[in-house]
Amino acid sequence: MSSYVRKKTPGDTEWFVHDRFGMFIHFGLYALPARHEWIKNGERISDEDYDRYFRHFNPDMFDAREWARRAREAGMKYAVLTAKHHEGFCLFDSAYTDYKITNTPFGRDLVREYADAFRAEGLHVGLYYSLIDWHHPDFTIDVIHPMRDDPAAPEKNRTRDMKKYSAYMRDQVRELLTNYGKIDILWFDFSYEGNKSNRDPSMNGKGKEDWESEKLIALARSLQPGIIIDNRTGIEQDLSTPEQYQVEEWPRDPKSGEYLTWEACQTFSGSWGYYRDEQTWKSPRMLIEMLIKTVALGGNLLMNVGPCARGYMDARATNALDAYGKWMKYNGRSIYGCTKAEPEFTAPAGTLLTQSEDGKRLYIHLLSYPFSILSMQGLSDRIAYAQFLHDASELRYTVGRPGNHFGDGLSADEKTVYFSLPVIAPPTEVPVIEIYLR
């Protein structure tokens, strides 16, 4: 068993840390302008002007079963959908607002179709719910609100009541956790109480007191006790969620030193929502390395897709998903049920290590393919058998000295294992050596 002791969580994270790989789906009105999901904020768009996207929202090619199939074929085991993003628009048929998908030309409850389709594919179902709402009349104008430059913003805030808004959030969370079956993850986003206004205290950023986070979390856990909740309400729960960067060490609790359950959330490109003209799409190699590195540090990867306004995933997104699927089909065993390798194992240069949670198998991911020989120290007493993972072809190895005359110039080390590799790399994006351990 792994020696890394994870901090106990309120929710059920056992399945989560086994499955390791999920799909984030950002979908909303912002798919129509197709230039970033924060467009209302960035371009200071008024409610009246933004309403044209509501009036024209009709993802006529949306097929929840297709989304679910693509997630499963990419090797993903769970998904998280934006039931409501910062714009305030709801993809579900809420009784507490008219600003919802069933009042658009589309007219259907997308959350219901999503939940049913993903469960049918055997995937765990998660919902994202924004704590921020740039449409709700009681959400006070603050430093990241589209109306922040309005000279009358402080005066307008006098008629807005965050307690009414926090009650609205609880009402909607109750709907999401009551009307759509078992929800495995509730992904709140986000607190920013450190953002201060130079104009008026009423425009400061918001945190757990504004959201009434304790009540919100207590409600969620009363409705679905095993649910996984992230840390963005301002109260630590189940998940630490680093966004858009790669951590270098497994995050730990600063007080106890225990290892945290964590999930990196990342994008295929530079945007979460559909962005027609965005060009910084990651290569297949980069995407696969991000997944490996995340698991090698004991984490999960939540990789985002932003469907276009007609409801389908465009060719750039499906190509990225296909790259994952092609690699995961043969190498998923080095990801599922795996974690950071035990400290006794040191990764050779140009490689990343993962290890099965039961400790019986070690995986060497060859980011840089070596010529003929790969050496690894400290393995000699543990190795029982080695093979390429993608095809289960044996890899011969020797201990102490390379087993051919090309190694004559290398000094002997009785604890070093030398793997004899084919000169030509296998036809997989990142080859993986699977080692059965004694």
C-alpha positions in Angstrom: 0.0 0.0 0.0 1.1 3.6 -0.6 2.9 5.2 2.3 1.5 8.7 1.5 -1.2 9.4 4.1 -4.0 11.6 2.7 -5.9 13.9 4.9 -9.3 12.5 5.8 -12.1 14.3 3.8 -15.8 14.8 4.7 -16.9 13.4 1.3 -16.2 10.1 -0.4 -12.9 10.6 -2.3 -11.9 6.9 -2.6 -13.3 6.5 -6.1 -12.0 9.9 -7.1 -8.3 9.2 -6.3 -8.6 5.9 -8.2 -10.1 7.4 -11.3 -7.7 10.3 -11.6 -9.0 11.8 -14.9 -12.1 13.9 -15.6 -13.7 16.2 -18.1 -14.6 19.8 -17.2 -17.3 21.3 -19.4 -17.7 25.1 -19.6 -20.9 25.9 -21.5 -23.2 28.9 -21.4 -24.3 32.1 -23.2 -20.6 33.1 -23.6 -20.4 30.4 -26.3 -22.2 32.7 -28.7 -19.8 35.7 -28.7 -17.1 33.0 -28.7 -14.3 35.2 -27.2 -13.8 34.0 -23.6 -16.2 33.0 -20.8 -15.4 36.3 -18.9 -16.5 38.4 -21.8 -19.3 40.2 -19.9 -16.6 41.2 -17.3 -13.8 42.0 -19.7 -15.9 44.1 -22.1 -18.1 45.7 -19.4 -21.3 44.5 -21.1 -24.6 45.6 -19.6 -27.4 43.2 -18.8 -29.4 44.7 -21.7 -26.7 44.2 -24.3 -25.8 40.7 -23.0 -29.4 39.7 -23.3 -29.0 39.2 -27.0 -27.1 36.0 -26.3 -30.0 34.8 -24.1 -32.5 35.5 -26.8 -30.4 33.6 -29.4 -29.2 30.6 -27.4 -30.1 27.5 -29.3 -27.5 24.7 -29.2 -29.5 22.6 -31.7 -26.7 20.1 -32.2 -26.3 19.3 -28.6 -26.2 15.6 -27.8 -25.4 14.7 -24.2 -24.8 11.1 -25.3 -22.1 12.3 -27.7 -20.4 14.3 -25.0 -20.5 11.4 -22.6 -19.1 9.0 -25.3 -16.3 11.3 -26.1 -15.4 11.6 -22.4 -15.4 7.9 -21.9 -13.3 7.2 -25.1 -10.8 9.8 -23.9 -10.2 7.7 -20.8 -12.1 10.1 -18.5 -14.0 8.6 -15.6 -16.0 11.6 -14.3 -17.2 15.0 -15.5 -18.1 18.4 -14.1 -20.5 20.7 -16.0 -21.1 24.4 -15.4 -24.7 24.4 -14.2 -24.3 28.1 -13.6 -21.3 30.2 -14.5 -20.5 33.8 -13.4 -22.9 35.3 -16.0 -25.7 33.9 -13.9 -27.4 31.9 -16.7 -28.6 28.5 -15.6 -28.4 25.3 -17.7 -31.1 23.8 -15.6 -34.9 24.4 -15.1 -34.7 26.4 -11.8 -37.9 27.5 -10.1 -36.0 30.6 -8.7 -35.1 32.5 -11.9 -36.3 33.2 -15.4 -32.7 33.4 -16.5 -32.5 29.8 -17.5 -32.1 27.5 -20.5 -35.8 26.4 -20.6 -36.7 30.1 -21.4 -34.3 30.2 -24.4 -35.1 29.0 -28.0 -33.5 25.7 -26.9 -36.1 25.1 -24.3 -34.7 21.9 -22.7 -33.1 21.2 -19.3 -29.5 20.5 -20.4 -28.3 19.5 -16.9 -30.9 16.7 -16.8 -29.8 15.3 -20.2 -26.1 15.6 -19.2 -26.6 13.8 -15.9 -28.6 10.9 -17.5 -26.2 10.5 -20.4 -23.0 10.5 -18.4 -24.3 8.0 -15.9 -25.4 5.8 -18.7 -21.7 5.7 -19.9 -20.6 4.7 -16.4 -19.1 8.1 -15.5 -19.4 9.9 -12.2 -21.4 13.1 -12.5 -20.3 16.5 -11.1 -21.8 20.0 -11.2 -20.1 23.3 -11.2 -22.0 26.2 -9.5 -20.6 29.7 -9.6 -20.8 31.7 -6.3 -20.6 34.8 -8.5 -23.6 36.0 -10.4 -23.4 39.1 -12.6 -27.1 39.0 -13.5 -28.8 38.6 -10.1 -30.3 41.9 -8.8 -29.1 41.3 -5.2 -25.5 40.4 -6.1 -23.5 43.5 -5.1 -21.4 45.2 -7.6 -17.7 44.6 -6.7 -14.2 44.8 -8.1 -14.7 42.1 -10.7 -18.3 42.9 -11.7 -19.0 44.1 -15.2 -20.6 47.3 -13.7 -17.6 48.2 -11.6 -16.8 51.3 -13.5 -20.3 52.7 -13.1 -20.0 55.9 -11.0 -23.3 55.0 -9.3 -22.2 51.5 -8.3 -21.8 52.2 -4.5 -25.3 53.9 -4.5 -26.8 50.9 -6.4 -25.3 48.5 -3.8 -27.4 50.1 -1.1 -30.5 48.4 -2.6 -28.8 45.0 -3.1 -28.9 42.4 -0.4 -26.3 39.6 -0.4 -28.3 37.7 2.2 -31.1 37.3 -0.3 -28.6 36.2 -2.9 -27.0 33.6 -0.6 -30.5 32.2 0.1 -31.0 32.1 -3.7 -27.9 30.0 -4.0 -29.0 27.6 -1.4 -32.4 27.2 -3.1 -30.7 26.4 -6.4 -28.2 24.0 -4.8 -31.1 22.2 -3.2 -32.7 21.9 -6.7 -29.4 20.5 -8.2 -28.9 18.0 -5.4 -32.6 16.9 -5.3 -33.8 16.8 -8.9 -31.0 15.2 -10.8 -30.2 12.0 -9.0 -26.8 11.2 -7.3 -24.3 14.0 -7.8 -20.8 13.0 -7.0 -19.0 16.4 -7.1 -20.2 19.9 -6.3 -17.6 22.3 -7.7 -18.1 25.9 -6.3 -16.2 28.9 -7.8 -14.9 31.1 -6.3 -13.9 33.4 -3.3 -11.9 36.5 -3.7 -12.1 38.5 -0.5 -8.6 39.7 -0.9 -9.6 41.9 -3.8 -10.2 45.3 -2.3 -11.8 48.4 -3.9 -10.2 51.8 -3.8 -13.6 53.4 -4.2 -16.0 52.0 -1.7 -15.9 49.1 0.8 -19.2 47.8 -0.6 -17.3 46.9 -3.7 -14.7 44.8 -2.1 -14.2 41.2 -3.1 -16.3 38.4 -1.6 -15.6 35.4 0.6 -17.2 32.8 2.9 -19.2 35.4 4.9 -20.9 36.7 1.8 -21.7 33.3 0.5 -22.8 32.1 3.9 -20.6 29.1 3.0 -21.2 27.1 6.2 -25.0 27.0 5.5 -24.3 26.2 1.8 -22.0 23.3 2.6 -24.2 22.0 5.4 -27.2 21.9 3.0 -25.2 20.1 0.3 -24.0 17.4 2.8 -27.4 16.9 4.3 -28.9 16.2 0.8 -26.0 14.1 -0.5 -23.7 13.1 2.4 -20.9 11.5 0.3 -20.6 14.3 -2.2 -17.1 15.8 -3.0 -16.9 19.6 -2.5 -14.0 21.8 -3.6 -12.2 24.4 -1.5 -13.4 27.6 -3.2 -16.2 28.6 -0.9 -13.5 29.8 1.5 -13.8 26.7 3.7 -11.6 23.7 3.2 -13.5 20.6 2.2 -12.4 17.7 0.1 -10.4 19.1 -2.8 -7.5 21.5 -3.3 -7.9 22.9 -6.8 -4.8 24.5 -8.4 -5.9 26.1 -11.7 -3.9 26.6 -14.9 -0.5 25.7 -13.5 1.5 22.6 -12.8 2.4 22.1 -9.1 5.9 20.9 -8.4 5.1 19.0 -5.1 2.1 17.2 -3.7 0.1 19.8 -1.8 0.0 19.2 2.0 -1.9 20.5 4.9 0.2 23.3 6.4 -0.6 22.3 9.9 -0.7 18.5 10.0 1.6 17.9 7.0 -0.9 15.4 5.6 -1.2 15.0 1.9 -4.3 16.7 0.4 -6.7 15.3 -2.1 -6.1 17.6 -5.1 -7.2 18.2 -8.6 -5.5 20.3 -11.3 -8.0 22.0 -13.5 -6.6 22.8 -17.0 -7.7 23.8 -20.5 -6.9 22.5 -23.9 -6.2 26.1 -24.9 -6.1 29.4 -23.1 -9.8 29.7 -22.5 -12.5 27.8 -20.6 -15.4 28.7 -22.7 -15.5 28.3 -26.5 -13.1 30.8 -28.1 -13.3 30.8 -31.9 -10.1 32.6 -32.6 -7.9 31.3 -29.7 -4.7 29.7 -31.1 -2.7 28.5 -28.1 -3.9 24.9 -28.2 -1.7 22.4 -26.4 0.0 19.6 -28.3 -0.9 15.9 -27.7 2.5 15.4 -26.1 1.9 18.3 -23.7 -1.6 17.1 -22.8 -0.4 13.6 -22.0 2.6 14.9 -20.0 0.3 17.1 -17.9 -1.8 14.0 -17.0 1.2 11.9 -16.1 2.9 14.7 -14.1 -0.3 15.3 -12.1 -0.7 11.6 -11.1 3.0 11.4 -10.4 2.4 14.0 -7.7 -0.7 12.2 -6.3 -3.3 14.3 -8.0 -6.2 14.2 -10.5 -6.5 16.1 -13.7 -9.8 17.8 -14.7 -9.3 18.8 -18.4 -11.7 21.3 -19.8 -13.8 21.3 -23.0 -15.7 24.4 -24.2 -18.4 23.3 -26.7 -19.4 25.8 -29.4 -22.8 27.6 -29.4 -24.5 24.9 -31.5 -23.7 22.4 -28.7 -20.9 20.3 -30.2 -17.2 20.0 -29.5 -15.2 21.4 -32.4 -12.4 19.6 -34.2 -9.7 21.1 -32.1 -11.3 19.8 -28.9 -12.1 16.4 -30.4 -8.6 16.0 -31.7 -7.2 16.7 -28.2 -9.7 14.2 -26.7 -8.7 11.6 -29.3 -5.0 12.1 -28.4 -5.9 11.2 -24.8 -8.0 8.3 -25.9 -5.4 6.8 -28.1 -2.8 6.9 -25.3 -5.0 5.9 -22.5 -6.4 2.9 -24.3 -3.0 1.2 -23.9 -1.4 3.0 -21.0 -4.3 3.8 -18.7 -3.1 1.3 -16.2 -0.2 3.7 -15.3 -2.9 6.3 -14.4 -5.9 4.6 -12.9 -5.4 3.5 -9.3 -1.9 5.1 -9.3 -0.2 7.7 -7.3 3.2 9.2 -6.5 6.0 6.5 -6.5 7.5 5.6 -3.1 10.5 7.7 -2.0 12.8 4.8 -2.5 12.4 5.1 -6.3 14.2 8.0 -8.1 13.0 8.8 -11.6 15.8 8.5 -14.2 16.5 11.7 -16.2 13.7 12.4 -18.8 11.1 10.2 -17.0 8.2 10.4 -14.6 7.2 7.7 -12.2 3.8 6.6 -11.0 3.1 3.6 -8.8 0.0 1.5 -8.2 -1.7 2.2 -4.9 -1.2 -1.4 -3.8 2.5 -0.9 -4.3 2.9 -3.9 -6.7 3.7 -2.1 -9.9 5.9 0.8 -10.9 5.6 2.8 -14.1 8.4 4.6 -15.9 7.0 7.2 -18.4 9.7 7.9 -21.0 9.3 11.6 -21.8 12.7 11.5 -23.6 13.3 8.2 -25.3 16.8 6.9 -24.4 19.1 5.2 -26.9 19.4 1.5 -26.2 19.8 1.6 -22.5 17.9 3.1 -19.6 19.4 2.8 -16.1 17.6 3.2 -12.8 19.3 3.2 -9.4 17.9 1.5 -6.3 15.7 -0.9 -8.1 17.8 -4.1 -8.0 16.2 -5.6 -4.9 12.6 -4.9 -6.0 12.3 -5.7 -9.7 10.7 -9.0 -10.7 9.7 -8.5 -14.3 9.6 -5.6 -16.8 7.6 -4.9 -20.0 6.3 -2.2 -22.2 2.8 -1.4 -21.1 1.3 -0.7 -24.5 1.8 -4.2 -25.8 3.1 -6.3 -22.8 6.3 -7.1 -24.6 9.1 -8.1 -22.3 12.0 -5.7 -21.6 15.2 -7.5 -20.7 17.4 -6.0 -18.0 20.6 -6.7 -16.1 21.7 -5.7 -12.7 25.1 -4.1 -11.9 26.4 -3.7 -15.5 24.7 -3.4 -19.0 24.5 -6.8 -20.5 26.2 -6.0 -23.8 29.6 -4.7 -24.9 28.3 -1.1 -25.5 28.3 -0.7 -21.7 31.9 -1.6 -21.2 32.8 2.0 -20.5 30.2 2.3 -17.7 31.2 1.7 -14.1 29.4 -1.1 -12.2 26.8 -0.4 -9.6 25.2 -3.4 -8.0 22.0 -1.5 -7.2 21.5 -0.2 -10.7 19.1 -1.9 -13.2 19.9 -1.5 -16.9 17.0 -1.9 -19.3 17.7 -2.9 -22.8 15.4 -0.9 -25.1 14.8 -1.1 -28.8 16.6 1.6 -30.8 13.4 2.8 -32.4 10.8 4.1 -29.9 7.4 2.3 -29.8 4.6 4.0 -31.7 3.0 5.7 -28.7 3.2 9.3 -27.7 4.9 8.5 -24.3 6.1 4.9 -23.9 5.6 3.4 -20.5 7.7 0.7 -18.8 5.7 -1.4 -16.4 7.7 -3.1 -13.6 6.3 -5.8 -11.4 7.8 -5.4 -8.0 8.8 -8.0 -5.4 
